[in-house]
Amino acid sequence: MKKIFIFLLLNFFVAENLFAQKEDRNWVFGDSIRIDFNNLSNPTVHHANCFNHESNASISNYNGTLLGYLNTQDYWSGQDQYCEIMNRQNNLMENGDSIFQYYSSSDGALFLPMPDDTNKYYFFSMSGNVPLQIFIASSVIDKSFNSGLGKVISKNNILEDSLLESVTAIRHGNGRDWWLLVHKRNSNRFVKFLISPTGISSPTFQNIGSNFSGFWGECAVSSDGSKICWISTDGNLDLFDFNRCDGELSNWTELGTPPYQASSVLIYGCEFSPDSKRLYVSKTFGPPIQTNIFQYSLNANPISNSKTDILQATVGLELAQLELGPDNKIYIAGAQGGNIDSSIFFLSVIETPNDSATSCNLDLYSLFLNGHYSRGGLPNMPQYNLSALDGSACDTLGIDAPNNVAEVISNFDFSIYPNPFTEDFQLSITGAETDAEVSIYNIIGQQQEHLTISRSKSIHQTLSLRNYSAGVYLVSITVNGQRFMRKVVKE
């Protein structure tokens, strides 16, 4: 039995390690900025060969080594907008020139690893006869060329037009594929593509939410992939639940205040807290230019009543895009609001975004950019580490753990946070009708820890692996007569 268990465990880790680990560890954006997050306690700022405005994207491999990034350089031919893709040596990637991209699209570019092909990556970009006709196009990068520096092997494949500026992606519930989402302009229509080993699907459509007329503003996906926020500078602020199995949006919550008009309400940036329970939004307005940032608690009823300023309107300060970092802090880019404000030479940081508005610790002018400056944008980083929806109907790719049965108890769930972690992680169990037996195994199936947690409808337990080496571990929970397993990564 032990040999069978170790065999299953090894196959589990082989499958899981095909997925991303550190694709988000290098942020390239703005005026020649690269931030290296591989040391989570001390991000460092380096030089990159880019000059980007709102639209930024970069990607690393699973070890955290930079692979490529976007360089817009604000150039175009006629009305067609273009960019370049640079390699890790800060040089133009082979065939990486003349790729469709509008430099001022809010969340207008992103990289995605191609499912089941560790050498290939998609690059998605928003461009067009801006600002009236925005379209999304795909390109493909193969990193096996040029001794790992890569080559663009396909580019400028137009997928859909008449869109808003933003694009986002959410890992499918099977843990391998991706949902790619964009939004039609002057419409409440979402456009969705399924990205799988067979390629990019034909678009499917869903009408839900506000009618978006303003075409610029960020979108965001919660860390657990269950919620999406989509906004525009006209004042639209829409929150949805997202089903990672079928790609459907539901439970629309309108947090904006109609009637919408861009002249007075420039809602622009948004991001979720790491625990997916809070939403942060930036609003810039004027003249004179001023910014405030507010927080919503997603557990409130109604959510709209929880809106609380964490930064009251501050004249002379323009803050724009928000992005959750690998260190579970939210970073905020400064922008040039008519004047070169000193905020553009720093990133502001929400230090503890899981906390309430009064204790989340907004630190203005926090991370110095070594004399370089942001231009309002940050890299568009999907949740590369999002795993399969364990036990769901669409979790069809993994290997069942020993003694795991097909029927899942409807009121039982458990979560692990943060993941990856450095020393400790939190285990949260709900719906347990018996004591929970918890074991932690290393990659070769050796049990490292075991404990029994007394029966409770709600269990919150801190587990420590601070005395163990970095690597991949498996948490096994036996409760209610069933065994469930999830992977955790110690850094």
C-alpha positions as CSV (number, residue, x, y, z in Angstrom):
1,M,0.0,0.0,0.0
2,K,2.9,2.4,0.8
3,K,4.4,1.8,-2.6
4,I,1.1,2.5,-4.3
5,F,0.7,5.7,-2.3
6,I,4.2,6.9,-3.2
7,F,3.6,6.1,-6.8
8,L,0.4,8.1,-6.9
9,L,2.1,10.9,-5.0
10,L,4.9,11.2,-7.4
11,N,2.6,11.2,-10.4
12,F,0.6,13.9,-8.6
13,F,3.7,16.1,-8.3
14,V,4.8,15.5,-11.8
15,A,1.4,16.7,-13.1
16,E,1.3,19.6,-10.8
17,N,4.8,20.8,-11.6
18,L,3.8,21.2,-15.3
19,F,2.0,24.3,-14.1
20,A,3.3,27.7,-13.3
21,Q,5.2,28.5,-10.1
22,K,7.0,31.8,-10.6
23,E,5.8,33.3,-13.9
24,D,5.0,36.5,-12.1
25,R,8.4,37.2,-10.4
26,N,9.7,39.8,-12.9
27,W,7.6,42.9,-13.5
28,V,8.7,45.0,-16.5
29,F,6.9,48.4,-17.0
30,G,7.0,52.1,-17.4
31,D,10.3,53.9,-18.2
32,S,12.9,51.0,-18.2
33,I,11.8,49.3,-15.0
34,R,12.2,45.7,-14.0
35,I,11.3,44.6,-10.5
36,D,12.7,41.2,-9.4
37,F,10.4,39.6,-6.8
38,N,12.4,36.3,-6.4
39,N,13.4,37.5,-3.0
40,L,9.9,38.2,-1.6
41,S,11.1,40.1,1.4
42,N,13.3,42.4,-0.7
43,P,12.1,43.1,-4.2
44,T,14.9,44.8,-6.2
45,V,14.7,47.3,-9.1
46,H,16.7,46.8,-12.3
47,H,16.9,48.2,-15.8
48,A,14.8,47.0,-18.8
49,N,14.7,48.2,-22.4
50,C,11.2,49.5,-22.5
51,F,9.2,52.7,-22.5
52,N,5.6,51.8,-21.7
53,H,2.5,53.7,-20.7
54,E,-0.6,52.0,-19.3
55,S,-0.1,48.7,-21.2
56,N,2.6,46.4,-19.7
57,A,3.2,42.7,-19.7
58,S,6.1,40.4,-18.8
59,I,6.5,36.7,-18.0
60,S,9.1,34.5,-16.3
61,N,9.6,30.7,-16.4
62,Y,8.6,28.5,-13.5
63,N,11.9,29.2,-11.7
64,G,11.4,32.9,-11.8
65,T,13.9,33.7,-14.7
66,L,12.7,36.4,-17.0
67,L,11.6,35.2,-20.4
68,G,10.2,38.2,-22.3
69,Y,8.3,41.5,-22.0
70,L,6.5,44.2,-23.8
71,N,8.0,47.3,-25.2
72,T,5.5,49.7,-26.8
73,Q,7.8,52.8,-27.4
74,D,4.6,54.7,-28.4
75,Y,5.0,54.0,-32.2
76,W,2.5,53.3,-35.0
77,S,2.1,53.3,-38.7
78,G,-0.9,55.4,-39.8
79,Q,-3.6,54.4,-37.3
80,D,-2.3,50.9,-36.6
81,Q,-0.5,50.6,-33.2
82,Y,2.5,48.3,-32.7
83,C,4.9,47.1,-30.0
84,E,7.9,44.9,-29.7
85,I,8.6,41.8,-27.6
86,M,12.0,41.8,-25.9
87,N,13.9,38.8,-24.6
88,R,15.6,38.4,-21.2
89,Q,18.8,40.0,-22.4
90,N,16.8,43.2,-23.1
91,N,17.1,42.8,-26.9
92,L,14.4,42.4,-29.5
93,M,13.2,38.8,-29.7
94,E,13.6,37.3,-33.2
95,N,10.5,38.3,-35.2
96,G,9.3,40.2,-32.2
97,D,8.8,43.5,-34.0
98,S,5.6,45.1,-35.5
99,I,3.1,43.3,-33.2
100,F,-0.3,44.9,-32.8
101,Q,-0.6,46.8,-29.5
102,Y,-2.1,50.1,-28.4
103,Y,0.4,51.6,-25.9
104,S,-2.3,53.3,-23.9
105,S,-4.7,50.4,-23.4
106,S,-5.4,50.0,-19.7
107,D,-4.9,46.3,-19.2
108,G,-4.2,45.7,-22.9
109,A,-1.6,42.9,-23.0
110,L,-0.7,39.6,-21.2
111,F,1.4,36.5,-21.6
112,L,0.0,33.0,-21.0
113,P,1.8,29.6,-21.0
114,M,0.5,27.3,-23.6
115,P,-1.3,24.3,-22.1
116,D,0.7,21.1,-22.4
117,D,3.7,22.7,-24.2
118,T,6.4,24.0,-21.8
119,N,8.2,25.8,-24.7
120,K,5.4,28.0,-26.0
121,Y,3.6,31.0,-24.8
122,Y,0.8,33.1,-26.1
123,F,1.0,36.9,-26.2
124,F,-2.4,38.7,-26.3
125,S,-2.6,42.3,-27.2
126,M,-5.2,45.0,-27.7
127,S,-4.8,47.4,-30.7
128,G,-6.7,48.9,-33.6
129,N,-7.8,52.2,-35.0
130,V,-7.7,53.6,-31.5
131,P,-9.8,54.7,-29.8
132,L,-12.9,53.8,-31.9
133,Q,-12.2,50.2,-33.0
134,I,-10.1,48.2,-30.5
135,F,-9.4,44.5,-31.3
136,I,-7.5,41.7,-29.6
137,A,-4.8,39.7,-31.4
138,S,-2.7,36.7,-30.5
139,S,0.9,35.8,-31.1
140,V,2.9,32.8,-30.2
141,I,6.5,32.7,-28.7
142,D,8.7,29.6,-28.7
143,K,11.4,29.8,-26.1
144,S,13.4,26.8,-27.5
145,F,14.8,29.0,-30.3
146,N,18.0,31.0,-30.0
147,S,19.4,29.1,-27.0
148,G,16.4,29.9,-24.9
149,L,16.0,33.6,-25.9
150,G,13.0,32.7,-27.9
151,K,11.3,33.6,-31.2
152,V,7.9,34.8,-32.2
153,I,6.6,32.1,-34.5
154,S,3.2,33.5,-35.2
155,K,1.8,37.0,-34.7
156,N,-1.1,39.4,-35.2
157,N,-3.9,36.9,-35.4
158,I,-7.0,39.0,-34.8
159,L,-9.6,37.2,-32.6
160,E,-12.4,39.8,-32.0
161,D,-13.0,43.6,-32.5
162,S,-15.1,46.5,-31.1
163,L,-13.8,45.9,-27.6
164,L,-12.9,47.8,-24.4
165,E,-9.2,48.1,-23.7
166,S,-8.8,45.4,-21.1
167,V,-8.1,41.7,-21.3
168,T,-7.7,39.1,-18.5
169,A,-7.3,35.4,-18.1
170,I,-8.4,32.9,-15.4
171,R,-7.2,29.3,-15.0
172,H,-9.8,26.7,-15.9
173,G,-11.0,24.5,-13.1
174,N,-9.1,21.6,-14.6
175,G,-5.9,23.4,-13.6
176,R,-4.4,23.3,-17.1
177,D,-6.5,25.3,-19.6
178,W,-7.3,29.1,-19.5
179,W,-10.4,31.3,-20.0
180,L,-9.5,34.5,-21.8
181,L,-12.0,37.3,-21.3
182,V,-12.6,40.7,-23.1
183,H,-15.6,43.0,-23.2
184,K,-17.5,44.6,-26.1
185,R,-17.8,48.4,-26.1
186,N,-21.2,50.1,-25.9
187,S,-22.5,46.8,-24.6
188,N,-22.9,44.5,-21.6
189,R,-21.4,41.6,-23.6
190,F,-18.5,39.6,-22.5
191,V,-16.4,37.6,-25.0
192,K,-14.8,34.4,-23.8
193,F,-12.2,32.1,-25.4
194,L,-11.1,28.7,-24.0
195,I,-7.4,28.1,-24.4
196,S,-6.5,24.4,-24.3
197,P,-4.0,22.0,-25.9
198,T,-6.1,22.2,-29.1
199,G,-5.6,25.9,-29.4
200,I,-7.8,29.0,-29.0
201,S,-11.5,28.2,-29.3
202,S,-14.1,30.3,-31.2
203,P,-15.5,33.0,-29.1
204,T,-18.6,32.5,-26.9
205,F,-20.7,35.4,-25.6
206,Q,-22.5,36.3,-22.4
207,N,-24.6,39.4,-21.8
208,I,-24.4,40.5,-18.1
209,G,-23.7,43.6,-16.2
210,S,-23.5,47.3,-17.1
211,N,-23.6,48.8,-20.5
212,F,-19.9,50.0,-20.9
213,S,-19.5,53.0,-23.0
214,G,-16.2,54.3,-21.6
215,F,-13.5,52.1,-23.2
216,W,-10.6,52.4,-20.7
217,G,-10.2,51.2,-17.1
218,E,-8.7,48.1,-15.4
219,C,-10.2,44.7,-14.8
220,A,-9.1,42.2,-12.0
221,V,-9.6,38.6,-11.0
222,S,-9.5,37.4,-7.4
223,S,-6.7,35.2,-6.2
224,D,-9.0,32.1,-6.0
225,G,-10.5,32.8,-9.5
226,S,-14.0,33.1,-8.2
227,K,-14.7,36.8,-8.8
228,I,-14.1,39.4,-11.5
229,C,-14.2,43.2,-11.3
230,W,-14.5,45.2,-14.5
231,I,-14.5,49.0,-14.5
232,S,-14.4,52.0,-16.8
233,T,-13.5,55.7,-16.3
234,D,-17.1,56.6,-16.9
235,G,-17.8,55.3,-13.5
236,N,-18.8,51.7,-14.2
237,L,-17.8,49.4,-11.4
238,D,-19.1,45.8,-11.9
239,L,-18.4,42.8,-9.7
240,F,-19.3,39.2,-10.7
241,D,-18.9,35.7,-9.6
242,F,-17.0,33.5,-12.0
243,N,-17.4,29.8,-12.6
244,R,-14.0,28.3,-13.6
245,C,-15.6,25.2,-14.9
246,D,-17.9,26.6,-17.6
247,G,-16.7,30.2,-17.8
248,E,-20.0,31.7,-16.8
249,L,-20.3,35.0,-14.9
250,S,-23.1,35.4,-12.4
251,N,-24.4,37.5,-9.4
252,W,-23.7,40.8,-10.9
253,T,-23.2,43.5,-8.3
254,E,-23.2,47.1,-9.5
255,L,-20.9,49.2,-7.3
256,G,-20.8,52.2,-9.6
257,T,-23.3,55.1,-9.3
258,P,-25.2,55.9,-12.4
259,P,-25.7,58.1,-14.4
260,Y,-22.1,57.6,-15.6
261,Q,-20.1,60.5,-17.0
262,A,-16.3,60.5,-17.6
263,S,-16.0,64.2,-16.9
264,S,-16.5,63.9,-13.2
265,V,-15.8,60.2,-12.2
266,L,-12.6,58.6,-13.4
267,I,-12.6,55.3,-11.7
268,Y,-9.6,53.5,-13.1
269,G,-7.7,50.9,-11.1
270,C,-8.9,47.8,-9.2
271,E,-7.5,44.8,-7.4
272,F,-8.6,42.1,-5.0
273,S,-6.9,41.2,-1.7
274,P,-4.9,37.9,-1.6
275,D,-7.7,36.2,0.4
276,S,-10.3,37.4,-2.2
277,K,-12.4,39.1,0.5
278,R,-11.7,42.7,-0.3
279,L,-11.7,44.9,-3.4
280,Y,-9.6,48.0,-3.8
281,V,-10.4,50.8,-6.4
282,S,-8.6,54.0,-7.4
283,K,-10.4,57.1,-8.6
284,T,-8.7,60.1,-10.2
285,F,-10.5,63.3,-11.0
286,G,-10.1,67.1,-11.4
287,P,-8.9,69.6,-12.2
288,P,-6.9,70.0,-10.1
289,I,-5.7,66.4,-10.4
290,Q,-6.5,64.4,-7.2
291,T,-6.8,60.7,-6.3
292,N,-8.5,58.7,-3.7
293,I,-8.5,54.9,-3.1
294,F,-11.2,53.0,-1.4
295,Q,-11.9,49.5,-0.2
296,Y,-15.0,47.2,-0.3
297,S,-15.6,44.3,2.0
298,L,-17.0,41.5,-0.2
299,N,-18.6,39.8,2.8
300,A,-20.7,42.8,3.5
301,N,-24.4,42.8,2.7
302,P,-24.8,44.9,0.7
303,I,-21.2,45.3,-0.5
304,S,-21.8,48.9,-1.6
305,N,-22.3,50.0,2.0
306,S,-18.8,48.8,3.0
307,K,-17.1,51.4,0.7
308,T,-14.4,53.1,2.9
309,D,-11.6,55.4,1.9
310,I,-8.0,54.3,2.6
311,L,-6.8,57.4,0.9
312,Q,-9.0,60.5,0.9
313,A,-8.9,62.8,-2.2
314,T,-5.3,64.2,-2.3
315,V,-4.7,67.1,-4.6
316,G,-1.6,66.9,-6.8
317,L,-1.4,63.1,-6.5
318,E,-2.4,60.8,-9.4
319,L,-2.4,57.1,-8.7
320,A,-3.6,54.7,-11.4
321,Q,-3.2,50.9,-11.8
322,L,-3.2,48.4,-8.9
323,E,-1.6,45.0,-9.0
324,L,-1.2,42.2,-6.4
325,G,2.4,41.2,-6.0
326,P,3.9,37.8,-5.4
327,D,4.5,38.9,-1.9
328,N,0.8,39.4,-1.3
329,K,1.1,43.2,-1.2
330,I,-0.9,45.5,-3.6
331,Y,1.3,47.9,-5.6
332,I,0.0,51.1,-7.1
333,A,1.6,53.0,-10.0
334,G,1.9,56.8,-10.1
335,A,0.9,58.6,-13.3
336,Q,1.7,61.9,-15.0
337,G,-1.3,64.0,-14.3
338,G,-0.3,67.0,-16.3
339,N,2.7,67.5,-14.1
340,I,5.6,65.2,-13.2
341,D,4.5,64.4,-9.7
342,S,7.2,62.7,-7.5
343,S,4.8,59.7,-7.0
344,I,5.8,58.4,-10.5
345,F,9.3,57.7,-9.2
346,F,7.9,55.3,-6.6
347,L,5.3,52.6,-6.3
348,S,2.9,53.0,-3.4
349,V,2.0,49.8,-1.5
350,I,-0.9,48.4,0.5
351,E,1.1,46.4,2.9
352,T,-1.6,44.2,4.5
353,P,-4.5,44.2,2.0
354,N,-6.4,41.4,3.7
355,D,-7.1,43.8,6.6
356,S,-9.8,46.4,7.0
357,A,-9.6,49.9,5.5
358,T,-8.4,51.2,8.8
359,S,-5.5,48.7,9.2
360,C,-4.5,47.7,5.6
361,N,-1.4,50.1,5.8
362,L,-1.3,52.2,2.6
363,D,2.3,53.4,2.3
364,L,2.7,56.2,-0.3
365,Y,6.0,56.6,-2.0
366,S,7.1,53.2,-0.8
367,L,9.3,51.5,-3.4
368,F,11.8,53.8,-5.1
369,L,12.3,53.0,-8.8
370,N,15.9,54.0,-8.9
371,G,15.3,57.3,-10.8
372,H,13.0,55.7,-13.4
373,Y,9.3,56.3,-13.4
374,S,6.0,54.6,-14.0
375,R,3.5,56.0,-16.4
376,G,0.3,54.8,-14.8
377,G,0.5,51.1,-15.7
378,L,1.7,47.9,-14.1
379,P,2.2,44.4,-15.7
380,N,-1.0,42.5,-16.4
381,M,-0.4,39.3,-14.3
382,P,-3.0,36.5,-14.3
383,Q,-3.0,34.1,-11.3
384,Y,-0.5,31.7,-12.8
385,N,-0.4,29.6,-9.6
386,L,-4.1,28.9,-9.5
387,S,-4.6,25.2,-9.2
388,A,-7.4,22.8,-10.2
389,L,-10.7,23.0,-8.4
390,D,-10.2,19.9,-6.3
391,G,-13.2,17.6,-6.3
392,S,-15.2,19.6,-8.8
393,A,-16.9,18.2,-11.9
394,C,-14.2,19.8,-14.1
395,D,-11.2,18.6,-12.1
396,T,-10.6,15.8,-14.7
397,L,-6.9,15.9,-15.2
398,G,-5.4,15.0,-11.8
399,I,-4.8,11.7,-10.1
400,D,-7.2,10.8,-7.3
401,A,-5.6,10.4,-3.9
402,P,-5.9,7.0,-2.1
403,N,-9.3,6.4,-0.5
404,N,-10.8,9.5,-2.2
405,V,-14.3,8.8,-3.3
406,A,-16.2,10.5,-6.2
407,E,-19.0,12.0,-4.2
408,V,-18.0,15.3,-2.5
409,I,-19.8,16.4,0.6
410,S,-21.6,19.6,-0.3
411,N,-21.0,21.5,2.9
412,F,-17.3,20.6,3.3
413,D,-14.4,22.7,2.1
414,F,-10.9,23.6,3.0
415,S,-8.4,26.2,1.9
416,I,-4.7,26.9,2.3
417,Y,-3.3,30.4,2.5
418,P,-0.8,31.7,1.6
419,N,0.3,29.4,-1.1
420,P,3.3,29.6,-1.9
421,F,4.4,30.3,1.7
422,T,7.7,31.0,3.4
423,E,7.4,29.6,6.9
424,D,3.7,29.1,8.0
425,F,0.4,28.7,6.3
426,Q,-3.2,28.8,7.4
427,L,-5.5,25.8,7.1
428,S,-9.2,26.6,7.1
429,I,-11.8,23.8,7.3
430,T,-15.5,24.2,7.2
431,G,-18.3,21.6,7.4
432,A,-16.2,18.9,9.2
433,E,-18.5,16.4,11.0
434,T,-15.6,14.4,12.4
435,D,-12.1,15.1,13.7
436,A,-9.8,16.1,10.9
437,E,-6.6,14.0,10.5
438,V,-4.0,16.2,8.8
439,S,-0.7,14.8,7.3
440,I,2.0,16.6,5.4
441,Y,4.1,14.6,2.9
442,N,7.3,15.6,1.0
443,I,7.8,15.0,-2.7
444,I,8.9,11.3,-2.2
445,G,5.9,10.4,0.0
446,Q,7.6,10.7,3.4
447,Q,5.3,11.9,6.1
448,Q,6.7,15.1,7.7
449,E,3.9,16.1,10.1
450,H,0.7,14.7,11.5
451,L,-1.9,16.1,13.7
452,T,-5.5,15.6,14.7
453,I,-7.8,18.6,14.8
454,S,-10.9,18.3,17.0
455,R,-14.3,18.3,15.3
456,S,-15.7,21.8,14.6
457,K,-17.9,23.4,12.0
458,S,-15.2,26.0,11.4
459,I,-11.5,25.2,11.9
460,H,-8.6,27.6,11.5
461,Q,-5.1,26.2,12.1
462,T,-1.6,27.6,11.6
463,L,0.8,24.9,10.3
464,S,4.5,25.5,10.2
465,L,7.2,24.1,7.9
466,R,9.8,26.6,8.9
467,N,12.3,23.9,9.8
468,Y,11.9,22.2,6.4
469,S,13.6,22.9,3.1
470,A,12.0,24.8,0.3
471,G,10.0,22.7,-2.1
472,V,6.7,21.1,-2.9
473,Y,4.6,19.4,-0.2
474,L,1.3,17.6,-0.1
475,V,-1.4,18.3,2.6
476,S,-3.7,15.3,3.2
477,I,-6.9,15.8,5.2
478,T,-9.1,12.9,6.2
479,V,-12.5,14.0,7.4
480,N,-16.1,12.8,7.2
481,G,-14.7,9.4,6.0
482,Q,-13.0,10.9,2.9
483,R,-9.4,11.9,2.1
484,F,-8.6,15.2,0.2
485,M,-5.2,16.3,-0.9
486,R,-3.7,19.7,-2.0
487,K,-0.3,20.8,-3.0
488,V,1.6,23.6,-1.1
489,V,4.9,25.3,-2.1
490,K,7.4,26.4,0.5
491,E,9.8,29.1,-0.8
